[in-house]
Amino acid sequence: MHVVRIERVFKDYLLGDQIVQALSDITLHIERGVFLAIAGPSGSGKTTLLNLIGCIDRPSEGWIYINDQDVTNWPSDRLADLRARSIGFIFQTFNLLPVLTAAENVEYPLLNRRDIARDERRRRVDYFLGMVGLAKYADHRPNQLSGGQRQRVAIARALAIQPDIILADEPTANLDQTTGTEVLRLMRRINKELGTTFIFSTHDQRVMEMSNRLVRIEDGVLWQLGVRSGKQWGTINLQRRGSETETEE
């Protein structure tokens, strides 16, 4: 089953009096449970694509499906409810609320969920802080935590809603190499244990190496899809129609 389907999507922005095309004719199907990297240079359109998947933005043309539901023209309040229940977000700048503790930051996206009782909120906070190795830091505020610890809190917060999809926008960009690798390994472990779909926008080679699906985008156009089998990648170069699958180490 595809957790995300993007069909013939274009995205344009008005910049001054000019129309800038950020994405052009994107079709992409994402299977449930994958660990997928959307790779490309700055300005390639990868963050725009991530925002469309996260229902933060809308396509100029085309269709977006989440869990086989066409969400393209849903009203804003319905999209907000979808995000609150099905899509978790991890940002490169962590986006934690500085006046709240780690536990309160994790609980925050659950507070407006009337279907989740107080005891269940606390259970989830304890469980997911424990999963990311921060149970003993529950009462610490963000300024009392390292960058890696803050990103772990952000991961726990994204997991707390028990989403189908977690979207991560350059999650290692503000971390040193060792910490970034540790955080990536944590997310890969969570992906395997919980079956949560992870979708990254990145130009970090470590993210690509750890992924089992790879999408390369440049100038708003998809030009390569990759699927890992063991240590090898099977890739399809989309810029050459009818090209055969290539295998890379």
C-alpha atoms as a printed R data frame, in Angstrom:
    type eleno elety resid chain resno       x      y       z
1   ATOM     1    CA   MET     A     1   0.000  0.000   0.000
2   ATOM     2    CA   HIS     A     2   1.203  3.505  -0.821
3   ATOM     3    CA   VAL     A     3   1.089  5.873   2.130
4   ATOM     4    CA   VAL     A     4   1.696  8.822  -0.250
5   ATOM     5    CA   ARG     A     5   0.851  9.247  -3.923
6   ATOM     6    CA   ILE     A     6   1.774 12.351  -5.868
7   ATOM     7    CA   GLU     A     7   0.258 12.535  -9.339
8   ATOM     8    CA   ARG     A     8   1.348 15.022 -12.051
9   ATOM     9    CA   VAL     A     9   2.085 17.776  -9.527
10  ATOM    10    CA   PHE     A    10   3.306 21.244 -10.451
11  ATOM    11    CA   LYS     A    11   4.057 24.007  -7.959
12  ATOM    12    CA   ASP     A    12   4.439 27.666  -8.949
13  ATOM    13    CA   TYR     A    13   5.228 30.702  -6.819
14  ATOM    14    CA   LEU     A    14   4.744 34.362  -7.591
15  ATOM    15    CA   LEU     A    15   8.028 36.220  -7.056
16  ATOM    16    CA   GLY     A    16   7.436 39.914  -7.656
17  ATOM    17    CA   ASP     A    17   5.730 40.002 -11.040
18  ATOM    18    CA   GLN     A    18   7.267 36.719 -12.205
19  ATOM    19    CA   ILE     A    19   5.985 33.160 -11.848
20  ATOM    20    CA   VAL     A    20   8.696 30.737 -10.665
21  ATOM    21    CA   GLN     A    21   8.126 27.034 -11.166
22  ATOM    22    CA   ALA     A    22   9.429 25.140  -8.115
23  ATOM    23    CA   LEU     A    23   8.200 21.670  -9.176
24  ATOM    24    CA   SER     A    24   7.382 20.364 -12.623
25  ATOM    25    CA   ASP     A    25   5.224 17.315 -13.384
26  ATOM    26    CA   ILE     A    26   6.114 15.262 -10.296
27  ATOM    27    CA   THR     A    27   4.700 11.741 -10.014
28  ATOM    28    CA   LEU     A    28   5.881  9.743  -7.012
29  ATOM    29    CA   HIS     A    29   4.452  6.781  -5.083
30  ATOM    30    CA   ILE     A    30   5.815  6.085  -1.584
31  ATOM    31    CA   GLU     A    31   5.297  2.723   0.078
32  ATOM    32    CA   ARG     A    32   4.363  2.374   3.731
33  ATOM    33    CA   GLY     A    33   7.304  1.745   6.074
34  ATOM    34    CA   VAL     A    34  10.140  2.995   3.850
35  ATOM    35    CA   PHE     A    35  13.107  5.134   4.918
36  ATOM    36    CA   LEU     A    36  13.263  7.521   1.979
37  ATOM    37    CA   ALA     A    37  15.655 10.358   1.141
38  ATOM    38    CA   ILE     A    38  14.709 13.166  -1.242
39  ATOM    39    CA   ALA     A    39  18.130 14.416  -2.302
40  ATOM    40    CA   GLY     A    40  19.169 17.462  -4.263
41  ATOM    41    CA   PRO     A    41  21.125 20.715  -4.091
42  ATOM    42    CA   SER     A    42  19.798 23.874  -2.460
43  ATOM    43    CA   GLY     A    43  16.932 25.292  -4.504
44  ATOM    44    CA   SER     A    44  16.192 21.972  -6.204
45  ATOM    45    CA   GLY     A    45  12.616 21.758  -4.900
46  ATOM    46    CA   LYS     A    46  13.088 19.061  -2.268
47  ATOM    47    CA   THR     A    47  11.708 21.126   0.629
48  ATOM    48    CA   THR     A    48   8.772 22.231  -1.530
49  ATOM    49    CA   LEU     A    49   8.041 18.577  -2.253
50  ATOM    50    CA   LEU     A    50   8.253 17.761   1.452
51  ATOM    51    CA   ASN     A    51   5.821 20.594   2.269
52  ATOM    52    CA   LEU     A    52   3.328 19.251  -0.261
53  ATOM    53    CA   ILE     A    53   3.546 15.754   1.229
54  ATOM    54    CA   GLY     A    54   3.013 17.297   4.675
55  ATOM    55    CA   CYS     A    55  -0.057 19.205   3.465
56  ATOM    56    CA   ILE     A    56   1.568 22.475   4.547
57  ATOM    57    CA   ASP     A    57   1.353 23.734   0.977
58  ATOM    58    CA   ARG     A    58  -0.928 22.955  -1.971
59  ATOM    59    CA   PRO     A    59   0.005 22.075  -5.561
60  ATOM    60    CA   SER     A    60  -0.684 24.509  -8.392
61  ATOM    61    CA   GLU     A    61  -1.715 21.509 -10.476
62  ATOM    62    CA   GLY     A    62  -2.004 17.789  -9.842
63  ATOM    63    CA   TRP     A    63  -3.131 15.597  -6.960
64  ATOM    64    CA   ILE     A    64  -1.868 14.552  -3.526
65  ATOM    65    CA   TYR     A    65  -3.090 11.345  -1.879
66  ATOM    66    CA   ILE     A    66  -2.393 10.411   1.753
67  ATOM    67    CA   ASN     A    67  -3.430  6.880   2.747
68  ATOM    68    CA   ASP     A    68  -5.389  6.665  -0.548
69  ATOM    69    CA   GLN     A    69  -7.411  9.790   0.269
70  ATOM    70    CA   ASP     A    70  -7.296 12.650  -2.222
71  ATOM    71    CA   VAL     A    71  -6.389 15.565   0.060
72  ATOM    72    CA   THR     A    72  -5.631 18.059  -2.734
73  ATOM    73    CA   ASN     A    73  -8.642 20.282  -2.153
74  ATOM    74    CA   TRP     A    74  -9.362 19.605   1.490
75  ATOM    75    CA   PRO     A    75 -10.127 22.742   3.567
76  ATOM    76    CA   SER     A    76  -7.426 24.024   5.905
77  ATOM    77    CA   ASP     A    77  -9.073 22.786   9.101
78  ATOM    78    CA   ARG     A    78  -9.377 19.252   7.717
79  ATOM    79    CA   LEU     A    79  -5.723 19.293   6.634
80  ATOM    80    CA   ALA     A    80  -4.723 20.515  10.102
81  ATOM    81    CA   ASP     A    81  -6.565 17.567  11.633
82  ATOM    82    CA   LEU     A    82  -4.816 15.181   9.212
83  ATOM    83    CA   ARG     A    83  -1.419 16.560  10.221
84  ATOM    84    CA   ALA     A    84  -2.309 16.315  13.915
85  ATOM    85    CA   ARG     A    85  -3.125 12.619  13.568
86  ATOM    86    CA   SER     A    86  -1.041 11.233  10.723
87  ATOM    87    CA   ILE     A    87   2.053 13.349   9.969
88  ATOM    88    CA   GLY     A    88   4.940 14.107  12.328
89  ATOM    89    CA   PHE     A    89   7.554 16.775  11.580
90  ATOM    90    CA   ILE     A    90  11.255 17.041  12.461
91  ATOM    91    CA   PHE     A    91  13.108 20.261  11.592
92  ATOM    92    CA   GLN     A    92  16.795 21.124  11.365
93  ATOM    93    CA   THR     A    93  16.316 23.918  13.941
94  ATOM    94    CA   PHE     A    94  14.455 21.560  16.342
95  ATOM    95    CA   ASN     A    95  11.545 24.062  16.830
96  ATOM    96    CA   LEU     A    96  11.138 23.250  20.518
97  ATOM    97    CA   LEU     A    97   9.280 25.689  22.760
98  ATOM    98    CA   PRO     A    98  11.974 27.155  25.035
99  ATOM    99    CA   VAL     A    99   9.720 27.701  28.072
100 ATOM   100    CA   LEU     A   100   8.580 24.058  28.130
101 ATOM   101    CA   THR     A   101  10.434 21.034  29.461
102 ATOM   102    CA   ALA     A   102  11.351 18.104  27.238
103 ATOM   103    CA   ALA     A   103   8.285 16.201  28.476
104 ATOM   104    CA   GLU     A   104   6.003 19.196  27.899
105 ATOM   105    CA   ASN     A   105   7.373 19.662  24.368
106 ATOM   106    CA   VAL     A   106   6.608 16.031  23.560
107 ATOM   107    CA   GLU     A   107   3.120 16.343  25.028
108 ATOM   108    CA   TYR     A   108   2.328 19.628  23.291
109 ATOM   109    CA   PRO     A   109   0.924 18.242  19.968
110 ATOM   110    CA   LEU     A   110  -1.404 15.974  21.975
111 ATOM   111    CA   LEU     A   111  -3.072 18.713  24.019
112 ATOM   112    CA   ASN     A   112  -5.725 19.524  21.407
113 ATOM   113    CA   ARG     A   113  -6.525 15.870  20.756
114 ATOM   114    CA   ARG     A   114  -9.808 15.266  22.589
115 ATOM   115    CA   ASP     A   115  -9.557 11.557  21.800
116 ATOM   116    CA   ILE     A   116  -6.411 11.206  23.930
117 ATOM   117    CA   ALA     A   117  -6.960 11.222  27.689
118 ATOM   118    CA   ARG     A   118  -4.482 12.762  30.138
119 ATOM   119    CA   ASP     A   119  -3.190  9.373  31.334
120 ATOM   120    CA   GLU     A   120  -2.609  8.276  27.731
121 ATOM   121    CA   ARG     A   121  -0.733 11.508  27.005
122 ATOM   122    CA   ARG     A   122   1.575 10.873  29.953
123 ATOM   123    CA   ARG     A   123   2.085  7.262  28.915
124 ATOM   124    CA   ARG     A   124   3.103  8.327  25.416
125 ATOM   125    CA   VAL     A   125   5.455 11.020  26.713
126 ATOM   126    CA   ASP     A   126   7.201  8.545  29.023
127 ATOM   127    CA   TYR     A   127   7.336  5.854  26.357
128 ATOM   128    CA   PHE     A   128   8.754  7.962  23.532
129 ATOM   129    CA   LEU     A   129  11.219  9.897  25.706
130 ATOM   130    CA   GLY     A   130  12.430  6.499  26.887
131 ATOM   131    CA   MET     A   131  12.663  5.272  23.298
132 ATOM   132    CA   VAL     A   132  14.995  8.155  22.353
133 ATOM   133    CA   GLY     A   133  17.050  7.705  25.535
134 ATOM   134    CA   LEU     A   134  15.990 10.886  27.344
135 ATOM   135    CA   ALA     A   135  13.782  9.635  30.186
136 ATOM   136    CA   LYS     A   136  16.061 11.177  32.823
137 ATOM   137    CA   TYR     A   137  16.014 14.546  31.023
138 ATOM   138    CA   ALA     A   138  12.212 14.875  30.993
139 ATOM   139    CA   ASP     A   139  12.278 17.976  33.244
140 ATOM   140    CA   HIS     A   140  15.069 19.755  31.350
141 ATOM   141    CA   ARG     A   141  14.309 22.750  29.151
142 ATOM   142    CA   PRO     A   142  15.854 22.997  25.648
143 ATOM   143    CA   ASN     A   143  18.630 25.373  26.781
144 ATOM   144    CA   GLN     A   144  19.766 22.679  29.219
145 ATOM   145    CA   LEU     A   145  20.147 20.091  26.460
146 ATOM   146    CA   SER     A   146  22.752 19.514  23.756
147 ATOM   147    CA   GLY     A   147  21.869 19.801  20.065
148 ATOM   148    CA   GLY     A   148  21.630 16.039  19.733
149 ATOM   149    CA   GLN     A   149  19.392 15.792  22.784
150 ATOM   150    CA   ARG     A   150  17.127 18.534  21.467
151 ATOM   151    CA   GLN     A   151  16.777 16.684  18.172
152 ATOM   152    CA   ARG     A   152  15.889 13.524  20.101
153 ATOM   153    CA   VAL     A   153  13.160 15.461  21.899
154 ATOM   154    CA   ALA     A   154  11.904 16.603  18.485
155 ATOM   155    CA   ILE     A   155  11.837 12.977  17.323
156 ATOM   156    CA   ALA     A   156   9.882 11.936  20.425
157 ATOM   157    CA   ARG     A   157   7.447 14.801  19.826
158 ATOM   158    CA   ALA     A   158   6.908 13.682  16.219
159 ATOM   159    CA   LEU     A   159   6.326 10.093  17.363
160 ATOM   160    CA   ALA     A   160   3.896 11.018  20.146
161 ATOM   161    CA   ILE     A   161   0.950 11.402  17.763
162 ATOM   162    CA   GLN     A   162   1.746  7.883  16.466
163 ATOM   163    CA   PRO     A   163   1.863  9.088  12.856
164 ATOM   164    CA   ASP     A   164   1.867  7.127   9.622
165 ATOM   165    CA   ILE     A   165   4.543  9.441   8.229
166 ATOM   166    CA   ILE     A   166   7.411 11.428   9.714
167 ATOM   167    CA   LEU     A   167   8.820 14.213   7.537
168 ATOM   168    CA   ALA     A   168  12.358 15.358   8.351
169 ATOM   169    CA   ASP     A   169  13.722 18.518   6.719
170 ATOM   170    CA   GLU     A   170  17.545 18.418   6.861
171 ATOM   171    CA   PRO     A   171  17.452 16.935  10.391
172 ATOM   172    CA   THR     A   172  21.249 16.596  10.675
173 ATOM   173    CA   ALA     A   173  22.179 20.046   9.329
174 ATOM   174    CA   ASN     A   174  22.795 21.636  12.754
175 ATOM   175    CA   LEU     A   175  24.483 18.595  14.316
176 ATOM   176    CA   ASP     A   176  28.132 17.582  14.325
177 ATOM   177    CA   GLN     A   177  29.074 14.457  12.392
178 ATOM   178    CA   THR     A   178  29.085 12.047  15.340
179 ATOM   179    CA   THR     A   179  25.804 13.317  16.805
180 ATOM   180    CA   GLY     A   180  24.153 13.426  13.383
181 ATOM   181    CA   THR     A   181  25.062  9.811  12.737
182 ATOM   182    CA   GLU     A   182  23.701  8.758  16.141
183 ATOM   183    CA   VAL     A   183  20.410 10.555  15.468
184 ATOM   184    CA   LEU     A   184  20.102  8.935  12.033
185 ATOM   185    CA   ARG     A   185  20.719  5.487  13.506
186 ATOM   186    CA   LEU     A   186  18.033  6.170  16.103
187 ATOM   187    CA   MET     A   187  15.511  7.129  13.412
188 ATOM   188    CA   ARG     A   188  16.413  4.049  11.354
189 ATOM   189    CA   ARG     A   189  15.884  1.839  14.406
190 ATOM   190    CA   ILE     A   190  12.496  3.443  15.060
191 ATOM   191    CA   ASN     A   191  11.593  2.946  11.397
192 ATOM   192    CA   LYS     A   192  12.362 -0.767  11.657
193 ATOM   193    CA   GLU     A   193  10.742 -1.321  15.055
194 ATOM   194    CA   LEU     A   194   7.550  0.713  14.576
195 ATOM   195    CA   GLY     A   195   7.197  0.554  10.801
196 ATOM   196    CA   THR     A   196   6.809  4.335  10.627
197 ATOM   197    CA   THR     A   197   7.469  5.834   7.191
198 ATOM   198    CA   PHE     A   198  10.339  8.361   7.259
199 ATOM   199    CA   ILE     A   199  10.765 10.867   4.425
200 ATOM   200    CA   PHE     A   200  13.790 13.179   4.447
201 ATOM   201    CA   SER     A   201  14.786 16.191   2.405
202 ATOM   202    CA   THR     A   202  18.563 16.187   2.476
203 ATOM   203    CA   HIS     A   203  21.896 16.657   0.793
204 ATOM   204    CA   ASP     A   204  23.639 14.683   3.569
205 ATOM   205    CA   GLN     A   205  25.361 11.609   2.125
206 ATOM   206    CA   ARG     A   206  24.895  9.744   5.422
207 ATOM   207    CA   VAL     A   207  21.104  9.992   5.109
208 ATOM   208    CA   MET     A   208  21.272  8.640   1.553
209 ATOM   209    CA   GLU     A   209  23.504  5.755   2.600
210 ATOM   210    CA   MET     A   210  21.141  4.764   5.404
211 ATOM   211    CA   SER     A   211  17.979  4.998   3.273
212 ATOM   212    CA   ASN     A   212  16.324  2.119   1.455
213 ATOM   213    CA   ARG     A   213  14.610  4.424  -1.038
214 ATOM   214    CA   LEU     A   214  16.149  7.410  -2.808
215 ATOM   215    CA   VAL     A   215  14.671 10.187  -4.941
216 ATOM   216    CA   ARG     A   216  16.938 12.683  -6.667
217 ATOM   217    CA   ILE     A   217  15.502 16.035  -7.706
218 ATOM   218    CA   GLU     A   218  17.055 18.966  -9.525
219 ATOM   219    CA   ASP     A   219  15.525 22.190 -10.860
220 ATOM   220    CA   GLY     A   220  12.119 20.973  -9.726
221 ATOM   221    CA   VAL     A   221  12.266 17.768 -11.783
222 ATOM   222    CA   LEU     A   222  12.659 14.183 -10.575
223 ATOM   223    CA   TRP     A   223  15.553 12.635 -12.447
224 ATOM   224    CA   GLN     A   224  16.371  9.442 -10.551
225 ATOM   225    CA   LEU     A   225  14.629  6.870  -8.353
226 ATOM   226    CA   GLY     A   226  16.563  4.311  -6.328
227 ATOM   227    CA   VAL     A   227  15.686  1.160  -4.392
228 ATOM   228    CA   ARG     A   228  18.236 -0.551  -2.158
229 ATOM   229    CA   SER     A   229  18.545 -4.329  -2.144
230 ATOM   230    CA   GLY     A   230  21.190 -5.384   0.380
231 ATOM   231    CA   LYS     A   231  24.250 -3.246  -0.335
232 ATOM   232    CA   GLN     A   232  23.297 -2.429  -3.917
233 ATOM   233    CA   TRP     A   233  21.077  0.229  -5.420
234 ATOM   234    CA   GLY     A   234  18.798 -0.342  -8.385
235 ATOM   235    CA   THR     A   235  18.297  3.067 -10.008
236 ATOM   236    CA   ILE     A   236  16.086  4.366 -12.793
237 ATOM   237    CA   ASN     A   237  17.186  7.532 -14.564
238 ATOM   238    CA   LEU     A   238  13.945  9.330 -15.377
239 ATOM   239    CA   GLN     A   239  15.455 11.896 -17.710
240 ATOM   240    CA   ARG     A   240  15.981  9.134 -20.299
241 ATOM   241    CA   ARG     A   241  12.563  7.692 -21.057
242 ATOM   242    CA   GLY     A   242  12.611  3.959 -21.433
243 ATOM   243    CA   SER     A   243  16.055  3.639 -19.838
244 ATOM   244    CA   GLU     A   244  16.889  0.346 -18.210
245 ATOM   245    CA   THR     A   245  17.470 -0.039 -14.490
246 ATOM   246    CA   GLU     A   246  21.090  0.538 -13.541
247 ATOM   247    CA   THR     A   247  22.786 -1.112 -10.568
248 ATOM   248    CA   GLU     A   248  25.220  0.777  -8.393
249 ATOM   249    CA   GLU     A   249  27.242 -0.148  -5.337
